[in-house]
Amino acid sequence: MFGNIGFPELLLLLVIALLVFGPKKLPEVGRSIGKALREFRRTSDEIKEKIEEEIQADEFREIQDELKKDIYENDEKEKTP
């Protein structure tokens, strides 16, 4: 999740955040960041689901079109003497 950030870098970021926001505001900032990340993850999951549904619907339409074409061709073959 953090890429190439190790423990020393993470500790440095925590100290900087503590200095910038202060000890009273830091938990609130952490909760806000966590809430934003959860909302982002939920939204991206919803978008993925919608894309997958559209792909499946498109594949279904293609199969349906192929079946209609095959049925039409078979009907035409049966009509010709």
PyMOL Python script that loads the backbone (N, CA, C, O; Angstrom):
from pymol import cmd

cmd.read_pdbstr("""\
ATOM      1  N   MET A   1       0.817  -1.187   0.000  1.00  0.00           N
ATOM      2  CA  MET A   1       0.000   0.000   0.000  1.00  0.00           C
ATOM      3  C   MET A   1       0.866   1.258   0.000  1.00  0.00           C
ATOM      4  O   MET A   1       0.538   2.224  -0.688  1.00  0.00           O
ATOM      5  N   PHE A   2       1.939   1.266   0.739  1.00  0.00           N
ATOM      6  CA  PHE A   2       2.774   2.443   0.861  1.00  0.00           C
ATOM      7  C   PHE A   2       3.924   2.451  -0.143  1.00  0.00           C
ATOM      8  O   PHE A   2       4.744   3.369  -0.116  1.00  0.00           O
ATOM      9  N   GLY A   3       4.007   1.477  -1.007  1.00  0.00           N
ATOM     10  CA  GLY A   3       5.060   1.448  -2.013  1.00  0.00           C
ATOM     11  C   GLY A   3       6.407   1.164  -1.390  1.00  0.00           C
ATOM     12  O   GLY A   3       6.586   0.143  -0.726  1.00  0.00           O
ATOM     13  N   ASN A   4       7.353   2.055  -1.599  1.00  0.00           N
ATOM     14  CA  ASN A   4       8.711   1.869  -1.101  1.00  0.00           C
ATOM     15  C   ASN A   4       8.975   2.624   0.199  1.00  0.00           C
ATOM     16  O   ASN A   4      10.131   2.871   0.543  1.00  0.00           O
ATOM     17  N   ILE A   5       7.923   2.992   0.922  1.00  0.00           N
ATOM     18  CA  ILE A   5       8.099   3.711   2.182  1.00  0.00           C
ATOM     19  C   ILE A   5       8.394   2.702   3.279  1.00  0.00           C
ATOM     20  O   ILE A   5       7.598   1.800   3.540  1.00  0.00           O
ATOM     21  N   GLY A   6       9.543   2.862   3.916  1.00  0.00           N
ATOM     22  CA  GLY A   6       9.918   1.983   5.009  1.00  0.00           C
ATOM     23  C   GLY A   6       9.538   2.592   6.348  1.00  0.00           C
ATOM     24  O   GLY A   6       8.903   3.645   6.409  1.00  0.00           O
ATOM     25  N   PHE A   7       9.934   1.917   7.418  1.00  0.00           N
ATOM     26  CA  PHE A   7       9.606   2.387   8.758  1.00  0.00           C
ATOM     27  C   PHE A   7      10.216   3.756   9.064  1.00  0.00           C
ATOM     28  O   PHE A   7       9.519   4.607   9.617  1.00  0.00           O
ATOM     29  N   PRO A   8      11.488   4.007   8.731  1.00  0.00           N
ATOM     30  CA  PRO A   8      12.048   5.339   9.033  1.00  0.00           C
ATOM     31  C   PRO A   8      11.309   6.481   8.318  1.00  0.00           C
ATOM     32  O   PRO A   8      11.082   7.539   8.905  1.00  0.00           O
ATOM     33  N   GLU A   9      10.942   6.264   7.067  1.00  0.00           N
ATOM     34  CA  GLU A   9      10.223   7.289   6.332  1.00  0.00           C
ATOM     35  C   GLU A   9       8.839   7.510   6.919  1.00  0.00           C
ATOM     36  O   GLU A   9       8.380   8.647   7.034  1.00  0.00           O
ATOM     37  N   LEU A  10       8.167   6.412   7.292  1.00  0.00           N
ATOM     38  CA  LEU A  10       6.846   6.503   7.896  1.00  0.00           C
ATOM     39  C   LEU A  10       6.899   7.250   9.229  1.00  0.00           C
ATOM     40  O   LEU A  10       6.021   8.058   9.533  1.00  0.00           O
ATOM     41  N   LEU A  11       7.924   6.975  10.010  1.00  0.00           N
ATOM     42  CA  LEU A  11       8.113   7.661  11.280  1.00  0.00           C
ATOM     43  C   LEU A  11       8.356   9.151  11.063  1.00  0.00           C
ATOM     44  O   LEU A  11       7.836   9.978  11.811  1.00  0.00           O
ATOM     45  N   LEU A  12       9.136   9.496  10.053  1.00  0.00           N
ATOM     46  CA  LEU A  12       9.393  10.898   9.732  1.00  0.00           C
ATOM     47  C   LEU A  12       8.102  11.604   9.316  1.00  0.00           C
ATOM     48  O   LEU A  12       7.851  12.735   9.733  1.00  0.00           O
ATOM     49  N   LEU A  13       7.290  10.945   8.504  1.00  0.00           N
ATOM     50  CA  LEU A  13       6.008  11.531   8.104  1.00  0.00           C
ATOM     51  C   LEU A  13       5.096  11.746   9.308  1.00  0.00           C
ATOM     52  O   LEU A  13       4.410  12.764   9.388  1.00  0.00           O
ATOM     53  N   LEU A  14       5.082  10.806  10.235  1.00  0.00           N
ATOM     54  CA  LEU A  14       4.269  10.934  11.440  1.00  0.00           C
ATOM     55  C   LEU A  14       4.735  12.116  12.289  1.00  0.00           C
ATOM     56  O   LEU A  14       3.909  12.865  12.810  1.00  0.00           O
ATOM     57  N   VAL A  15       6.047  12.290  12.432  1.00  0.00           N
ATOM     58  CA  VAL A  15       6.586  13.410  13.205  1.00  0.00           C
ATOM     59  C   VAL A  15       6.234  14.738  12.534  1.00  0.00           C
ATOM     60  O   VAL A  15       5.862  15.693  13.215  1.00  0.00           O
ATOM     61  N   ILE A  16       6.348  14.806  11.217  1.00  0.00           N
ATOM     62  CA  ILE A  16       6.001  16.033  10.488  1.00  0.00           C
ATOM     63  C   ILE A  16       4.512  16.342  10.650  1.00  0.00           C
ATOM     64  O   ILE A  16       4.134  17.491  10.878  1.00  0.00           O
ATOM     65  N   ALA A  17       3.668  15.312  10.533  1.00  0.00           N
ATOM     66  CA  ALA A  17       2.231  15.513  10.707  1.00  0.00           C
ATOM     67  C   ALA A  17       1.925  15.979  12.120  1.00  0.00           C
ATOM     68  O   ALA A  17       1.065  16.838  12.316  1.00  0.00           O
ATOM     69  N   LEU A  18       2.613  15.425  13.102  1.00  0.00           N
ATOM     70  CA  LEU A  18       2.418  15.831  14.491  1.00  0.00           C
ATOM     71  C   LEU A  18       2.799  17.295  14.688  1.00  0.00           C
ATOM     72  O   LEU A  18       2.112  18.028  15.400  1.00  0.00           O
ATOM     73  N   LEU A  19       3.889  17.719  14.059  1.00  0.00           N
ATOM     74  CA  LEU A  19       4.318  19.113  14.170  1.00  0.00           C
ATOM     75  C   LEU A  19       3.360  20.068  13.445  1.00  0.00           C
ATOM     76  O   LEU A  19       3.088  21.167  13.930  1.00  0.00           O
ATOM     77  N   VAL A  20       2.852  19.643  12.284  1.00  0.00           N
ATOM     78  CA  VAL A  20       1.990  20.504  11.490  1.00  0.00           C
ATOM     79  C   VAL A  20       0.597  20.627  12.114  1.00  0.00           C
ATOM     80  O   VAL A  20       0.067  21.730  12.246  1.00  0.00           O
ATOM     81  N   PHE A  21       0.010  19.494  12.494  1.00  0.00           N
ATOM     82  CA  PHE A  21      -1.371  19.508  12.974  1.00  0.00           C
ATOM     83  C   PHE A  21      -1.501  19.574  14.495  1.00  0.00           C
ATOM     84  O   PHE A  21      -2.531  20.011  15.009  1.00  0.00           O
ATOM     85  N   GLY A  22      -0.488  19.152  15.201  1.00  0.00           N
ATOM     86  CA  GLY A  22      -0.548  19.153  16.653  1.00  0.00           C
ATOM     87  C   GLY A  22      -1.177  17.879  17.172  1.00  0.00           C
ATOM     88  O   GLY A  22      -1.886  17.190  16.438  1.00  0.00           O
ATOM     89  N   PRO A  23      -0.921  17.553  18.449  1.00  0.00           N
ATOM     90  CA  PRO A  23      -1.407  16.291  18.996  1.00  0.00           C
ATOM     91  C   PRO A  23      -2.927  16.229  19.145  1.00  0.00           C
ATOM     92  O   PRO A  23      -3.494  15.137  19.115  1.00  0.00           O
ATOM     93  N   LYS A  24      -3.596  17.365  19.303  1.00  0.00           N
ATOM     94  CA  LYS A  24      -5.051  17.350  19.471  1.00  0.00           C
ATOM     95  C   LYS A  24      -5.773  17.164  18.144  1.00  0.00           C
ATOM     96  O   LYS A  24      -6.826  16.528  18.097  1.00  0.00           O
ATOM     97  N   LYS A  25      -5.228  17.701  17.086  1.00  0.00           N
ATOM     98  CA  LYS A  25      -5.878  17.659  15.772  1.00  0.00           C
ATOM     99  C   LYS A  25      -5.510  16.404  14.974  1.00  0.00           C
ATOM    100  O   LYS A  25      -6.238  16.029  14.054  1.00  0.00           O
ATOM    101  N   LEU A  26      -4.403  15.757  15.307  1.00  0.00           N
ATOM    102  CA  LEU A  26      -3.902  14.619  14.537  1.00  0.00           C
ATOM    103  C   LEU A  26      -4.897  13.448  14.456  1.00  0.00           C
ATOM    104  O   LEU A  26      -5.068  12.901  13.367  1.00  0.00           O
ATOM    105  N   PRO A  27      -5.563  13.036  15.547  1.00  0.00           N
ATOM    106  CA  PRO A  27      -6.542  11.935  15.410  1.00  0.00           C
ATOM    107  C   PRO A  27      -7.691  12.279  14.464  1.00  0.00           C
ATOM    108  O   PRO A  27      -8.168  11.422  13.719  1.00  0.00           O
ATOM    109  N   GLU A  28      -8.127  13.523  14.497  1.00  0.00           N
ATOM    110  CA  GLU A  28      -9.205  13.946  13.614  1.00  0.00           C
ATOM    111  C   GLU A  28      -8.767  13.901  12.154  1.00  0.00           C
ATOM    112  O   GLU A  28      -9.525  13.483  11.279  1.00  0.00           O
ATOM    113  N   VAL A  29      -7.544  14.333  11.905  1.00  0.00           N
ATOM    114  CA  VAL A  29      -6.999  14.290  10.547  1.00  0.00           C
ATOM    115  C   VAL A  29      -6.872  12.838  10.081  1.00  0.00           C
ATOM    116  O   VAL A  29      -7.180  12.522   8.932  1.00  0.00           O
ATOM    117  N   GLY A  30      -6.422  11.967  10.968  1.00  0.00           N
ATOM    118  CA  GLY A  30      -6.297  10.548  10.626  1.00  0.00           C
ATOM    119  C   GLY A  30      -7.643   9.924  10.275  1.00  0.00           C
ATOM    120  O   GLY A  30      -7.756   9.163   9.314  1.00  0.00           O
ATOM    121  N   ARG A  31      -8.664  10.257  11.070  1.00  0.00           N
ATOM    122  CA  ARG A  31     -10.009   9.738  10.777  1.00  0.00           C
ATOM    123  C   ARG A  31     -10.513  10.260   9.429  1.00  0.00           C
ATOM    124  O   ARG A  31     -11.111   9.514   8.653  1.00  0.00           O
ATOM    125  N   SER A  32     -10.268  11.532   9.159  1.00  0.00           N
ATOM    126  CA  SER A  32     -10.709  12.114   7.889  1.00  0.00           C
ATOM    127  C   SER A  32     -10.023  11.444   6.706  1.00  0.00           C
ATOM    128  O   SER A  32     -10.656  11.153   5.691  1.00  0.00           O
ATOM    129  N   ILE A  33      -8.739  11.206   6.844  1.00  0.00           N
ATOM    130  CA  ILE A  33      -7.997  10.536   5.760  1.00  0.00           C
ATOM    131  C   ILE A  33      -8.503   9.103   5.582  1.00  0.00           C
ATOM    132  O   ILE A  33      -8.686   8.646   4.453  1.00  0.00           O
ATOM    133  N   GLY A  34      -8.727   8.401   6.677  1.00  0.00           N
ATOM    134  CA  GLY A  34      -9.252   7.039   6.594  1.00  0.00           C
ATOM    135  C   GLY A  34     -10.626   6.993   5.941  1.00  0.00           C
ATOM    136  O   GLY A  34     -10.905   6.122   5.116  1.00  0.00           O
ATOM    137  N   LYS A  35     -11.478   7.936   6.315  1.00  0.00           N
ATOM    138  CA  LYS A  35     -12.817   8.003   5.728  1.00  0.00           C
ATOM    139  C   LYS A  35     -12.742   8.285   4.231  1.00  0.00           C
ATOM    140  O   LYS A  35     -13.470   7.679   3.444  1.00  0.00           O
ATOM    141  N   ALA A  36     -11.863   9.204   3.840  1.00  0.00           N
ATOM    142  CA  ALA A  36     -11.707   9.528   2.421  1.00  0.00           C
ATOM    143  C   ALA A  36     -11.179   8.330   1.636  1.00  0.00           C
ATOM    144  O   ALA A  36     -11.626   8.077   0.517  1.00  0.00           O
ATOM    145  N   LEU A  37     -10.236   7.595   2.211  1.00  0.00           N
ATOM    146  CA  LEU A  37      -9.699   6.411   1.523  1.00  0.00           C
ATOM    147  C   LEU A  37     -10.759   5.330   1.370  1.00  0.00           C
ATOM    148  O   LEU A  37     -10.843   4.686   0.324  1.00  0.00           O
ATOM    149  N   ARG A  38     -11.577   5.126   2.413  1.00  0.00           N
ATOM    150  CA  ARG A  38     -12.668   4.139   2.319  1.00  0.00           C
ATOM    151  C   ARG A  38     -13.663   4.529   1.238  1.00  0.00           C
ATOM    152  O   ARG A  38     -14.109   3.682   0.465  1.00  0.00           O
ATOM    153  N   GLU A  39     -14.009   5.802   1.183  1.00  0.00           N
ATOM    154  CA  GLU A  39     -14.958   6.278   0.173  1.00  0.00           C
ATOM    155  C   GLU A  39     -14.370   6.128  -1.231  1.00  0.00           C
ATOM    156  O   GLU A  39     -15.073   5.737  -2.163  1.00  0.00           O
ATOM    157  N   PHE A  40     -13.096   6.436  -1.378  1.00  0.00           N
ATOM    158  CA  PHE A  40     -12.438   6.269  -2.678  1.00  0.00           C
ATOM    159  C   PHE A  40     -12.440   4.805  -3.101  1.00  0.00           C
ATOM    160  O   PHE A  40     -12.730   4.490  -4.255  1.00  0.00           O
ATOM    161  N   ARG A  41     -12.119   3.914  -2.174  1.00  0.00           N
ATOM    162  CA  ARG A  41     -12.085   2.481  -2.485  1.00  0.00           C
ATOM    163  C   ARG A  41     -13.482   1.983  -2.863  1.00  0.00           C
ATOM    164  O   ARG A  41     -13.632   1.214  -3.813  1.00  0.00           O
ATOM    165  N   ARG A  42     -14.498   2.418  -2.123  1.00  0.00           N
ATOM    166  CA  ARG A  42     -15.869   1.995  -2.402  1.00  0.00           C
ATOM    167  C   ARG A  42     -16.303   2.483  -3.784  1.00  0.00           C
ATOM    168  O   ARG A  42     -16.913   1.735  -4.548  1.00  0.00           O
ATOM    169  N   THR A  43     -15.991   3.726  -4.096  1.00  0.00           N
ATOM    170  CA  THR A  43     -16.360   4.286  -5.392  1.00  0.00           C
ATOM    171  C   THR A  43     -15.627   3.574  -6.522  1.00  0.00           C
ATOM    172  O   THR A  43     -16.227   3.282  -7.557  1.00  0.00           O
ATOM    173  N   SER A  44     -14.349   3.293  -6.340  1.00  0.00           N
ATOM    174  CA  SER A  44     -13.605   2.600  -7.403  1.00  0.00           C
ATOM    175  C   SER A  44     -14.119   1.177  -7.585  1.00  0.00           C
ATOM    176  O   SER A  44     -14.142   0.676  -8.709  1.00  0.00           O
ATOM    177  N   ASP A  45     -14.532   0.516  -6.506  1.00  0.00           N
ATOM    178  CA  ASP A  45     -15.122  -0.822  -6.632  1.00  0.00           C
ATOM    179  C   ASP A  45     -16.444  -0.768  -7.390  1.00  0.00           C
ATOM    180  O   ASP A  45     -16.724  -1.640  -8.212  1.00  0.00           O
ATOM    181  N   GLU A  46     -17.258   0.249  -7.118  1.00  0.00           N
ATOM    182  CA  GLU A  46     -18.518   0.397  -7.842  1.00  0.00           C
ATOM    183  C   GLU A  46     -18.279   0.626  -9.328  1.00  0.00           C
ATOM    184  O   GLU A  46     -18.991   0.079 -10.169  1.00  0.00           O
ATOM    185  N   ILE A  47     -17.281   1.431  -9.645  1.00  0.00           N
ATOM    186  CA  ILE A  47     -16.962   1.695 -11.052  1.00  0.00           C
ATOM    187  C   ILE A  47     -16.495   0.422 -11.735  1.00  0.00           C
ATOM    188  O   ILE A  47     -16.883   0.147 -12.870  1.00  0.00           O
ATOM    189  N   LYS A  48     -15.656  -0.364 -11.048  1.00  0.00           N
ATOM    190  CA  LYS A  48     -15.200  -1.639 -11.614  1.00  0.00           C
ATOM    191  C   LYS A  48     -16.381  -2.556 -11.891  1.00  0.00           C
ATOM    192  O   LYS A  48     -16.444  -3.188 -12.946  1.00  0.00           O
ATOM    193  N   GLU A  49     -17.324  -2.633 -10.944  1.00  0.00           N
ATOM    194  CA  GLU A  49     -18.495  -3.495 -11.119  1.00  0.00           C
ATOM    195  C   GLU A  49     -19.321  -3.050 -12.326  1.00  0.00           C
ATOM    196  O   GLU A  49     -19.774  -3.883 -13.111  1.00  0.00           O
ATOM    197  N   LYS A  50     -19.516  -1.744 -12.476  1.00  0.00           N
ATOM    198  CA  LYS A  50     -20.293  -1.236 -13.607  1.00  0.00           C
ATOM    199  C   LYS A  50     -19.603  -1.553 -14.931  1.00  0.00           C
ATOM    200  O   LYS A  50     -20.263  -1.929 -15.900  1.00  0.00           O
ATOM    201  N   ILE A  51     -18.303  -1.407 -14.977  1.00  0.00           N
ATOM    202  CA  ILE A  51     -17.559  -1.715 -16.197  1.00  0.00           C
ATOM    203  C   ILE A  51     -17.678  -3.195 -16.529  1.00  0.00           C
ATOM    204  O   ILE A  51     -17.890  -3.558 -17.686  1.00  0.00           O
ATOM    205  N   GLU A  52     -17.541  -4.058 -15.513  1.00  0.00           N
ATOM    206  CA  GLU A  52     -17.666  -5.498 -15.745  1.00  0.00           C
ATOM    207  C   GLU A  52     -19.071  -5.860 -16.207  1.00  0.00           C
ATOM    208  O   GLU A  52     -19.230  -6.723 -17.071  1.00  0.00           O
ATOM    209  N   GLU A  53     -20.098  -5.211 -15.644  1.00  0.00           N
ATOM    210  CA  GLU A  53     -21.469  -5.465 -16.082  1.00  0.00           C
ATOM    211  C   GLU A  53     -21.656  -5.071 -17.541  1.00  0.00           C
ATOM    212  O   GLU A  53     -22.303  -5.789 -18.303  1.00  0.00           O
ATOM    213  N   GLU A  54     -21.089  -3.930 -17.930  1.00  0.00           N
ATOM    214  CA  GLU A  54     -21.210  -3.486 -19.317  1.00  0.00           C
ATOM    215  C   GLU A  54     -20.490  -4.430 -20.268  1.00  0.00           C
ATOM    216  O   GLU A  54     -20.980  -4.711 -21.361  1.00  0.00           O
ATOM    217  N   ILE A  55     -19.332  -4.919 -19.854  1.00  0.00           N
ATOM    218  CA  ILE A  55     -18.593  -5.872 -20.689  1.00  0.00           C
ATOM    219  C   ILE A  55     -19.403  -7.150 -20.866  1.00  0.00           C
ATOM    220  O   ILE A  55     -19.503  -7.677 -21.973  1.00  0.00           O
ATOM    221  N   GLN A  56     -19.984  -7.649 -19.771  1.00  0.00           N
ATOM    222  CA  GLN A  56     -20.796  -8.863 -19.847  1.00  0.00           C
ATOM    223  C   GLN A  56     -22.037  -8.636 -20.711  1.00  0.00           C
ATOM    224  O   GLN A  56     -22.415  -9.505 -21.496  1.00  0.00           O
ATOM    225  N   ALA A  57     -22.668  -7.476 -20.568  1.00  0.00           N
ATOM    226  CA  ALA A  57     -23.849  -7.168 -21.377  1.00  0.00           C
ATOM    227  C   ALA A  57     -23.478  -7.094 -22.852  1.00  0.00           C
ATOM    228  O   ALA A  57     -24.232  -7.560 -23.706  1.00  0.00           O
ATOM    229  N   ASP A  58     -22.329  -6.514 -23.156  1.00  0.00           N
ATOM    230  CA  ASP A  58     -21.879  -6.417 -24.541  1.00  0.00           C
ATOM    231  C   ASP A  58     -21.602  -7.806 -25.108  1.00  0.00           C
ATOM    232  O   ASP A  58     -21.975  -8.102 -26.244  1.00  0.00           O
ATOM    233  N   GLU A  59     -20.951  -8.652 -24.319  1.00  0.00           N
ATOM    234  CA  GLU A  59     -20.691 -10.022 -24.769  1.00  0.00           C
ATOM    235  C   GLU A  59     -22.003 -10.773 -24.984  1.00  0.00           C
ATOM    236  O   GLU A  59     -22.133 -11.539 -25.939  1.00  0.00           O
ATOM    237  N   PHE A  60     -22.966 -10.557 -24.104  1.00  0.00           N
ATOM    238  CA  PHE A  60     -24.263 -11.205 -24.248  1.00  0.00           C
ATOM    239  C   PHE A  60     -24.948 -10.753 -25.536  1.00  0.00           C
ATOM    240  O   PHE A  60     -25.526 -11.567 -26.256  1.00  0.00           O
ATOM    241  N   ARG A  61     -24.879  -9.439 -25.827  1.00  0.00           N
ATOM    242  CA  ARG A  61     -25.479  -8.932 -27.060  1.00  0.00           C
ATOM    243  C   ARG A  61     -24.792  -9.531 -28.292  1.00  0.00           C
ATOM    244  O   ARG A  61     -25.462  -9.845 -29.275  1.00  0.00           O
ATOM    245  N   GLU A  62     -23.479  -9.690 -28.252  1.00  0.00           N
ATOM    246  CA  GLU A  62     -22.760 -10.290 -29.379  1.00  0.00           C
ATOM    247  C   GLU A  62     -23.199 -11.733 -29.596  1.00  0.00           C
ATOM    248  O   GLU A  62     -23.432 -12.152 -30.730  1.00  0.00           O
ATOM    249  N   ILE A  63     -23.311 -12.487 -28.514  1.00  0.00           N
ATOM    250  CA  ILE A  63     -23.761 -13.882 -28.619  1.00  0.00           C
ATOM    251  C   ILE A  63     -25.179 -13.937 -29.156  1.00  0.00           C
ATOM    252  O   ILE A  63     -25.507 -14.775 -29.996  1.00  0.00           O
ATOM    253  N   GLN A  64     -26.021 -13.029 -28.659  1.00  0.00           N
ATOM    254  CA  GLN A  64     -27.401 -12.981 -29.111  1.00  0.00           C
ATOM    255  C   GLN A  64     -27.470 -12.671 -30.607  1.00  0.00           C
ATOM    256  O   GLN A  64     -28.249 -13.288 -31.333  1.00  0.00           O
ATOM    257  N   ASP A  65     -26.666 -11.728 -31.064  1.00  0.00           N
ATOM    258  CA  ASP A  65     -26.633 -11.380 -32.486  1.00  0.00           C
ATOM    259  C   ASP A  65     -26.149 -12.562 -33.329  1.00  0.00           C
ATOM    260  O   ASP A  65     -26.691 -12.816 -34.404  1.00  0.00           O
ATOM    261  N   GLU A  66     -25.139 -13.279 -32.852  1.00  0.00           N
ATOM    262  CA  GLU A  66     -24.639 -14.454 -33.577  1.00  0.00           C
ATOM    263  C   GLU A  66     -25.720 -15.528 -33.680  1.00  0.00           C
ATOM    264  O   GLU A  66     -25.888 -16.151 -34.729  1.00  0.00           O
ATOM    265  N   LEU A  67     -26.451 -15.740 -32.582  1.00  0.00           N
ATOM    266  CA  LEU A  67     -27.522 -16.733 -32.612  1.00  0.00           C
ATOM    267  C   LEU A  67     -28.624 -16.340 -33.590  1.00  0.00           C
ATOM    268  O   LEU A  67     -29.134 -17.180 -34.332  1.00  0.00           O
ATOM    269  N   LYS A  68     -28.982 -15.078 -33.588  1.00  0.00           N
ATOM    270  CA  LYS A  68     -30.004 -14.609 -34.531  1.00  0.00           C
ATOM    271  C   LYS A  68     -29.533 -14.806 -35.963  1.00  0.00           C
ATOM    272  O   LYS A  68     -30.306 -15.225 -36.825  1.00  0.00           O
ATOM    273  N   LYS A  69     -28.264 -14.504 -36.215  1.00  0.00           N
ATOM    274  CA  LYS A  69     -27.707 -14.660 -37.549  1.00  0.00           C
ATOM    275  C   LYS A  69     -27.732 -16.136 -37.954  1.00  0.00           C
ATOM    276  O   LYS A  69     -28.114 -16.460 -39.079  1.00  0.00           O
ATOM    277  N   ASP A  70     -27.332 -17.029 -37.053  1.00  0.00           N
ATOM    278  CA  ASP A  70     -27.342 -18.460 -37.349  1.00  0.00           C
ATOM    279  C   ASP A  70     -28.762 -18.955 -37.611  1.00  0.00           C
ATOM    280  O   ASP A  70     -28.988 -19.742 -38.530  1.00  0.00           O
ATOM    281  N   ILE A  71     -29.706 -18.501 -36.813  1.00  0.00           N
ATOM    282  CA  ILE A  71     -31.100 -18.912 -37.006  1.00  0.00           C
ATOM    283  C   ILE A  71     -31.606 -18.424 -38.366  1.00  0.00           C
ATOM    284  O   ILE A  71     -32.273 -19.165 -39.088  1.00  0.00           O
ATOM    285  N   TYR A  72     -31.286 -17.181 -38.708  1.00  0.00           N
ATOM    286  CA  TYR A  72     -31.712 -16.620 -39.991  1.00  0.00           C
ATOM    287  C   TYR A  72     -31.105 -17.410 -41.145  1.00  0.00           C
ATOM    288  O   TYR A  72     -31.791 -17.724 -42.117  1.00  0.00           O
ATOM    289  N   GLU A  73     -29.801 -17.734 -41.034  1.00  0.00           N
ATOM    290  CA  GLU A  73     -29.144 -18.490 -42.097  1.00  0.00           C
ATOM    291  C   GLU A  73     -29.739 -19.887 -42.222  1.00  0.00           C
ATOM    292  O   GLU A  73     -29.913 -20.381 -43.336  1.00  0.00           O
ATOM    293  N   ASN A  74     -30.051 -20.530 -41.108  1.00  0.00           N
ATOM    294  CA  ASN A  74     -30.656 -21.860 -41.167  1.00  0.00           C
ATOM    295  C   ASN A  74     -32.056 -21.799 -41.766  1.00  0.00           C
ATOM    296  O   ASN A  74     -32.443 -22.691 -42.522  1.00  0.00           O
ATOM    297  N   ASP A  75     -32.822 -20.755 -41.437  1.00  0.00           N
ATOM    298  CA  ASP A  75     -34.144 -20.601 -42.022  1.00  0.00           C
ATOM    299  C   ASP A  75     -34.066 -20.392 -43.530  1.00  0.00           C
ATOM    300  O   ASP A  75     -34.902 -20.902 -44.276  1.00  0.00           O
ATOM    301  N   GLU A  76     -33.057 -19.638 -43.980  1.00  0.00           N
ATOM    302  CA  GLU A  76     -32.885 -19.381 -45.406  1.00  0.00           C
ATOM    303  C   GLU A  76     -32.494 -20.665 -46.133  1.00  0.00           C
ATOM    304  O   GLU A  76     -32.930 -20.905 -47.259  1.00  0.00           O
ATOM    305  N   LYS A  77     -31.657 -21.501 -45.475  1.00  0.00           N
ATOM    306  CA  LYS A  77     -31.250 -22.761 -46.110  1.00  0.00           C
ATOM    307  C   LYS A  77     -32.437 -23.706 -46.252  1.00  0.00           C
ATOM    308  O   LYS A  77     -32.549 -24.420 -47.249  1.00  0.00           O
ATOM    309  N   GLU A  78     -33.315 -23.711 -45.266  1.00  0.00           N
ATOM    310  CA  GLU A  78     -34.476 -24.587 -45.311  1.00  0.00           C
ATOM    311  C   GLU A  78     -35.483 -24.128 -46.365  1.00  0.00           C
ATOM    312  O   GLU A  78     -36.213 -24.948 -46.920  1.00  0.00           O
ATOM    313  N   LYS A  79     -35.526 -22.830 -46.644  1.00  0.00           N
ATOM    314  CA  LYS A  79     -36.490 -22.300 -47.620  1.00  0.00           C
ATOM    315  C   LYS A  79     -36.047 -22.579 -49.059  1.00  0.00           C
ATOM    316  O   LYS A  79     -36.890 -22.708 -49.947  1.00  0.00           O
ATOM    317  N   THR A  80     -34.749 -22.671 -49.298  1.00  0.00           N
ATOM    318  CA  THR A  80     -34.280 -22.895 -50.655  1.00  0.00           C
ATOM    319  C   THR A  80     -34.393 -24.361 -50.988  1.00  0.00           C
ATOM    320  O   THR A  80     -34.020 -25.219 -50.188  1.00  0.00           O
ATOM    321  N   PRO A  81     -34.926 -24.663 -52.211  1.00  0.00           N
ATOM    322  CA  PRO A  81     -35.096 -26.085 -52.614  1.00  0.00           C
ATOM    323  C   PRO A  81     -33.825 -26.750 -53.009  1.00  0.00           C
ATOM    324  O   PRO A  81     -33.830 -27.929 -53.364  1.00  0.00           O
TER     325      PRO A  81
END
""", "prot")
cmd.dss("prot")
cmd.show_as("cartoon", "prot")
cmd.util.cbc("prot")
cmd.orient("prot")
